[in-house]
Amino acid sequence: MDAPFPHPPAWALAGIAALEAQDPRFAGVIPAAGPLPWRTRMPGFPGLLRAICGQQISNQAANAIWGRLRLVPGALEPAGLLLLDDATLCGVAGLSRPKAAHARSLATACVEGRLDFATLPALGDAEALAHIAAVKGLGPWTASIHLLFAEQRPDIFPPGDVALAASAGHLLGLPERPSFKALNHLAEAWQPWRSLAARLLWHHWRFVTGRPAGEDG
């Protein structure tokens, strides 16, 4: 399960200070919205399975599905998940059929050795993203979310995230919500702390929309 809002680690606090110096528009987020919740996820297969639950749906819906899925015996192990039928994955846990297929694709890649979580720490960000996104049904957003939360990498920016685009438009005072291409271009200026920029943008968006602290992404 996800860690319950611990404080950011020392490296992240230093990174946030550096990011605020790079772009002072981030400096007002924590004073206005309160302490930044430091979300982490389980490493390996469970963490990436959790990312699949969040594909293209609201945080509330993803949390509900994950809450049911993680209680299914065997679901958090690749071999165990492959034994589960759609009546369990879809009917009990609430995954859509496409997400159930993505989960099985992930489990199969792990069982066959095409996805090796033990090798990820030794890979650079681009290589790690490509390694995960090569699995059918995952892709850049899912890979980015896993590396950001489960591996806590400091310089990952999830592409195509609607909440990030909406928050950036508001926080940066843009005339309209930036396109995903434009947002990724803006994020280049936040290197090497793009993960922290994403966390602050999610935090800001929760605050301005009045949503409770919860799952990021």
C-alpha positions as CSV (number, residue, x, y, z in Angstrom):
1,M,0.0,0.0,0.0
2,D,1.1,3.6,-0.4
3,A,3.0,5.3,2.4
4,P,0.9,7.5,4.7
5,F,2.2,11.1,4.0
6,P,5.7,11.1,5.5
7,H,7.7,14.2,5.4
8,P,9.9,14.8,2.3
9,P,13.4,13.4,2.7
10,A,16.4,15.6,3.1
11,W,17.4,15.4,-0.6
12,A,13.9,16.5,-1.6
13,L,13.9,19.5,0.7
14,A,17.2,20.6,-0.8
15,G,15.8,20.0,-4.2
16,I,12.7,22.0,-3.5
17,A,14.8,24.9,-2.3
18,A,16.9,24.7,-5.5
19,L,13.7,24.5,-7.7
20,E,12.2,27.6,-5.9
21,A,15.5,29.5,-6.6
22,Q,15.3,28.4,-10.3
23,D,11.6,29.4,-10.6
24,P,10.3,31.6,-7.8
25,R,6.7,30.8,-8.9
26,F,7.0,27.6,-7.0
27,A,7.9,29.3,-3.8
28,G,4.4,30.1,-2.8
29,V,2.9,26.6,-3.1
30,I,3.8,25.2,0.3
31,P,3.1,28.4,2.3
32,A,-0.4,28.5,0.7
33,A,-1.2,24.8,0.5
34,G,0.6,23.5,3.5
35,P,3.3,20.8,4.0
36,L,3.9,18.7,0.9
37,P,2.7,15.1,1.4
38,W,5.5,12.8,0.4
39,R,3.8,9.9,-1.4
40,T,5.7,6.7,-2.1
41,R,4.6,3.4,-3.6
42,M,5.7,-0.1,-3.2
43,P,8.7,-1.0,-5.4
44,G,8.6,-3.6,-8.1
45,F,5.5,-5.3,-9.5
46,P,3.0,-4.0,-6.9
47,G,4.0,-0.4,-7.5
48,L,3.7,-0.7,-11.3
49,L,0.4,-2.5,-10.9
50,R,-0.8,0.4,-8.8
51,A,0.2,2.8,-11.7
52,I,-1.9,0.7,-14.1
53,C,-5.0,1.2,-11.8
54,G,-4.6,5.0,-12.3
55,Q,-4.5,5.0,-16.0
56,Q,-6.9,7.6,-17.4
57,I,-9.3,7.7,-14.5
58,S,-9.7,9.9,-11.4
59,N,-7.7,9.4,-8.3
60,Q,-10.8,8.5,-6.3
61,A,-11.7,5.7,-8.8
62,A,-8.1,4.5,-8.9
63,N,-7.9,4.4,-5.1
64,A,-11.1,2.3,-4.9
65,I,-9.9,-0.2,-7.5
66,W,-6.5,-0.5,-5.9
67,G,-8.0,-1.0,-2.5
68,R,-9.9,-4.0,-3.8
69,L,-7.2,-5.4,-6.0
70,R,-4.5,-5.5,-3.3
71,L,-6.8,-7.7,-1.1
72,V,-7.2,-10.3,-3.8
73,P,-5.0,-13.3,-2.9
74,G,-2.0,-13.6,-5.3
75,A,-2.7,-10.3,-7.1
76,L,0.5,-8.6,-6.0
77,E,2.8,-11.3,-7.5
78,P,3.2,-11.8,-11.2
79,A,2.6,-15.6,-11.2
80,G,-0.4,-15.2,-8.9
81,L,-2.0,-12.5,-11.0
82,L,-1.8,-14.6,-14.1
83,L,-4.0,-17.2,-12.4
84,L,-6.8,-14.7,-11.9
85,D,-9.7,-14.5,-14.4
86,D,-11.7,-11.5,-15.5
87,A,-14.4,-12.4,-13.0
88,T,-11.9,-11.6,-10.3
89,L,-9.9,-8.8,-11.9
90,C,-12.8,-7.0,-13.4
91,G,-15.8,-8.2,-11.3
92,V,-14.2,-8.2,-7.8
93,A,-11.4,-5.7,-8.1
94,G,-13.1,-3.4,-10.6
95,L,-10.5,-3.2,-13.3
96,S,-11.7,-2.5,-16.8
97,R,-11.0,-5.2,-19.3
98,P,-8.2,-3.2,-21.0
99,K,-6.6,-2.6,-17.6
100,A,-6.9,-6.3,-16.8
101,A,-5.1,-7.0,-20.1
102,H,-2.4,-4.5,-19.1
103,A,-1.9,-6.1,-15.7
104,R,-1.5,-9.5,-17.4
105,S,0.9,-8.0,-19.9
106,L,3.0,-6.6,-17.0
107,A,2.9,-9.9,-15.1
108,T,3.9,-11.9,-18.2
109,A,6.8,-9.6,-18.9
110,C,8.0,-10.1,-15.3
111,V,7.6,-13.9,-15.5
112,E,9.4,-14.1,-18.8
113,G,12.2,-11.8,-17.6
114,R,11.6,-9.0,-20.2
115,L,11.0,-6.6,-17.3
116,D,13.5,-6.8,-14.6
117,F,13.0,-4.5,-11.7
118,A,16.4,-5.4,-10.2
119,T,18.1,-3.7,-13.2
120,L,16.2,-0.4,-13.0
121,P,18.3,1.4,-10.4
122,A,21.4,1.0,-12.6
123,L,19.6,2.5,-15.6
124,G,19.4,6.2,-16.4
125,D,16.0,7.9,-16.5
126,A,15.6,7.6,-20.3
127,E,16.7,3.9,-20.3
128,A,14.5,3.0,-17.3
129,L,11.4,4.7,-18.9
130,A,12.0,2.9,-22.2
131,H,12.5,-0.5,-20.3
132,I,9.1,-0.2,-18.6
133,A,7.2,1.5,-21.5
134,A,8.2,-1.3,-23.8
135,V,5.7,-3.6,-22.1
136,K,2.4,-3.6,-24.0
137,G,-0.2,-1.6,-22.2
138,L,2.1,0.5,-20.1
139,G,3.6,3.5,-21.9
140,P,5.4,6.7,-20.9
141,W,2.9,8.0,-18.3
142,T,2.7,4.8,-16.4
143,A,6.5,4.3,-16.5
144,S,7.0,7.9,-15.3
145,I,4.5,7.5,-12.4
146,H,6.3,4.3,-11.3
147,L,9.8,5.9,-11.4
148,L,8.6,9.0,-9.7
149,F,6.8,7.4,-6.7
150,A,8.2,3.9,-6.4
151,E,11.8,4.7,-7.1
152,Q,11.6,8.3,-6.0
153,R,13.7,9.6,-8.9
154,P,14.2,13.3,-8.8
155,D,13.9,14.3,-12.4
156,I,10.9,12.6,-13.9
157,F,8.0,14.5,-15.4
158,P,4.9,12.4,-16.4
159,P,3.9,13.3,-19.9
160,G,0.2,13.9,-20.8
161,D,-0.9,14.4,-17.2
162,V,-4.1,16.5,-17.2
163,A,-3.8,17.7,-13.6
164,L,-0.2,18.8,-14.2
165,A,-1.2,20.8,-17.2
166,A,-4.2,22.5,-15.4
167,S,-2.1,23.3,-12.4
168,A,0.8,24.7,-14.4
169,G,-1.6,27.0,-16.3
170,H,-3.0,28.3,-13.0
171,L,0.3,28.6,-11.0
172,L,2.3,30.1,-13.8
173,G,-0.4,32.6,-14.8
174,L,-0.6,31.3,-18.4
175,P,-3.5,32.6,-20.6
176,E,-4.7,29.0,-21.2
177,R,-3.9,25.5,-20.1
178,P,-0.6,24.5,-21.9
179,S,-0.6,21.7,-24.3
180,F,1.3,18.6,-23.2
181,K,4.1,19.5,-25.6
182,A,4.2,23.0,-24.3
183,L,4.2,21.8,-20.7
184,N,7.1,19.3,-21.3
185,H,9.0,22.2,-22.9
186,L,8.4,24.4,-19.8
187,A,9.5,21.5,-17.5
188,E,12.9,21.4,-19.2
189,A,13.8,24.5,-17.2
190,W,13.1,22.6,-14.0
191,Q,15.8,20.0,-14.4
192,P,17.2,18.3,-12.5
193,W,14.1,18.5,-10.2
194,R,11.2,17.8,-12.5
195,S,9.8,15.2,-10.1
196,L,9.6,17.8,-7.4
197,A,8.0,20.3,-9.8
198,A,5.4,17.7,-10.6
199,R,4.7,17.0,-6.9
200,L,4.4,20.7,-6.2
201,L,2.0,21.2,-9.1
202,W,-0.2,18.3,-8.0
203,H,-0.1,19.8,-4.4
204,H,-1.1,23.2,-5.8
205,W,-3.9,21.8,-7.8
206,R,-5.4,19.9,-4.9
207,F,-5.3,23.2,-2.9
208,V,-6.9,25.4,-5.5
209,T,-9.6,22.8,-6.4
210,G,-10.4,22.0,-2.7
211,R,-9.6,18.4,-3.1
212,P,-8.3,16.5,0.0
213,A,-4.7,15.2,0.0
214,G,-4.6,11.8,-1.5
215,E,-3.1,9.9,-4.4
216,D,-0.9,11.9,-6.7
217,G,-1.0,11.7,-10.4
